[in-house]
Amino acid sequence: MPHIKVAPFALQVLDRLVREDSAVVFRAEAVTKSAYPNREELLGMHFEGERFALELHRREEAWLIKPEKTTRPLDANRIKRSLAYLAEKGKLDVLYDNIAVSPGRPPLAEKYARRIVDFETLDSRGRPLAIEVGFGSGRHLLYQARKHPEILHIGIEIHLPSVQQVLKQIELQGLTNIWVVNYDARLLLEMLPSNVATAVYVHFPVPWDKKPHRRVISDAFVSQALRILSPGGVLELRTDSERYYRYALEVFSRPETSRFDVTKNHEAAIRSKYEDRWQRQQKNIYTLRLHAEEKSPEPVREVDFRFSRPLKSLDALLMLPENTILRTDHFVHFERRYRMVTEEGVLVKCSFGSFDRPEHKLLLVRSGTAEYYPQPPVRSLTNARAHHTIGEFVHV
Ligand SMILES: C[S@@+](CC[C@H](N)C(=O)[O-])C[C@H]1O[C@@H](n2cnc3c(N)ncnc32)[C@H](O)[C@@H]1O
């Protein structure tokens, strides 16, 4: 994680930047319940067109400045540049840093990176879609994109370094028909319109034998996949796990509007690193292909993440409950709280939503309005219910 360590300095330096420099937009300090003085600050940044926060930890000898995890930009070089910018503008005495931007490395093909919220207004310019879930090294995703230039390939992967690696490959290979998203795939399908995809690939998903609720394949995932596939489209699962295979057989058997077929040790056109390894170990590899046969109606989605009623006082918002609020299908947890120093306001770190794919956001309250920072949550129904619960606590 890029960071800098600087010699202690007067915090007013940061407040001056907030007043004078459009890249630094607020400073907030953590509210602690104990008698110990606060030692953590949050700095709001609006840098190179992106909103995010930096954390400042005031330790004895050196102060640490690093990106705040839930708002961290995808491009590590942007974080590095923002830290260098802050150090320069604040004339900070840098004692240590790891923010050198490596020369010679291909830049991230940022224009092909998408945020999950971008899918609320998907514009594929009429191109059909193919979705790959958990693309890992990206061999199959890149291969498909080369082979089918007329299709827009959307790869979704939870592991950030894999996303960065594939973005570099997109640049190196000059591809223009891939979008890459760093997020939990189980949410993506919910965001897409119906009948838009020719294929959904799930190759060698993590079997999660001990935590089956974390599996990508589930009844909900399969029904969303069938909804977004156009008739004739295919959900393709490949796995080396006997247990996952048997589980998927059951899940794939349930929908009535589709049929599926199974092949064993089918030779794929392109093999991933995982597949190479399983083949060396002479494991069986199962391919299940579920075929969509019917057109699906568009989903009804009315989700509004605004806070439109009067809010509690700032002091009351700092006292939101600490315990997790549990509801039947979602939860809300108010975590660390910050009081803004450079204007009247508070920030509350919170996690909420479904138990297996929670959202992490900052709730930013100032000038009598509240918003999710840096952008609203994913428009899923579970998040909408969690937003309603948050409203119960923050409205008067
Ligand atoms: C065993 S690897 C397989 C990678 C690749 N498909 C292949 O065949 O080589 C599983 C991949 O799925 C990703 N993954 C696991 N759960 C995910 C989720 N919920 N959403 C997106 N990606 C996920 C992991 O980060 C990992 O890269």
The ligand as a Tripos MOL2 file, in Angstrom:
@<TRIPOS>MOLECULE
LIG
   27    29     1     0     0
SMALL
NO_CHARGES

@<TRIPOS>ATOM
      1 C1         -9.3290  -20.2740   -8.4160 C.3       1 LIG1
      2 S1         -9.2760  -18.6940   -9.1270 S.3       1 LIG1
      3 C2         -9.6340  -19.0060  -10.8350 C.3       1 LIG1
      4 C3         -9.1890  -17.8930  -11.7240 C.3       1 LIG1
      5 C4         -9.5000  -18.0410  -13.2070 C.3       1 LIG1
      6 N1        -10.9200  -18.0730  -13.4970 N.3       1 LIG1
      7 C5         -8.8240  -19.2680  -13.7590 C.2       1 LIG1
      8 O1         -9.5340  -20.1320  -14.2810 O.co2     1 LIG1
      9 O2         -7.5870  -19.3520  -13.6880 O.co2     1 LIG1
     10 C6        -10.7600  -17.9530   -8.5300 C.3       1 LIG1
     11 C7        -10.8020  -16.4470   -8.7820 C.3       1 LIG1
     12 O3        -12.0860  -15.9490   -8.4320 O.3       1 LIG1
     13 C8        -11.9260  -14.7160   -7.7440 C.3       1 LIG1
     14 N2        -13.1390  -14.5400   -6.9280 N.ar      1 LIG1
     15 C9        -13.5360  -15.2780   -5.8590 C.ar      1 LIG1
     16 N3        -14.7270  -14.8680   -5.3920 N.ar      1 LIG1
     17 C10       -15.1090  -13.8320   -6.1990 C.ar      1 LIG1
     18 C11       -16.2360  -12.9740   -6.2310 C.ar      1 LIG1
     19 N4        -17.2290  -13.1170   -5.3430 N.pl3     1 LIG1
     20 N5        -16.2770  -12.0130   -7.1710 N.ar      1 LIG1
     21 C12       -15.2700  -11.8600   -8.0720 C.ar      1 LIG1
     22 N6        -14.1800  -12.6380   -8.1000 N.ar      1 LIG1
     23 C13       -14.0980  -13.6160   -7.1780 C.ar      1 LIG1
     24 C14       -10.6450  -14.9100   -6.9470 C.3       1 LIG1
     25 O4        -10.0560  -13.6820   -6.5860 O.3       1 LIG1
     26 C15        -9.7940  -15.6970   -7.9250 C.3       1 LIG1
     27 O5         -9.0320  -14.8620   -8.7750 O.3       1 LIG1
@<TRIPOS>BOND
     1     1     2 1
     2     2     3 1
     3     2    10 1
     4     3     4 1
     5     4     5 1
     6     5     6 1
     7     5     7 1
     8     7     8 2
     9     7     9 1
    10    10    11 1
    11    11    12 1
    12    11    26 1
    13    12    13 1
    14    13    14 1
    15    13    24 1
    16    14    15 ar
    17    14    23 ar
    18    15    16 ar
    19    16    17 ar
    20    17    18 ar
    21    17    23 ar
    22    18    19 1
    23    18    20 ar
    24    20    21 ar
    25    21    22 ar
    26    22    23 ar
    27    24    25 1
    28    24    26 1
    29    26    27 1
@<TRIPOS>SUBSTRUCTURE
     1 LIG1         1 GROUP 0 **** ****
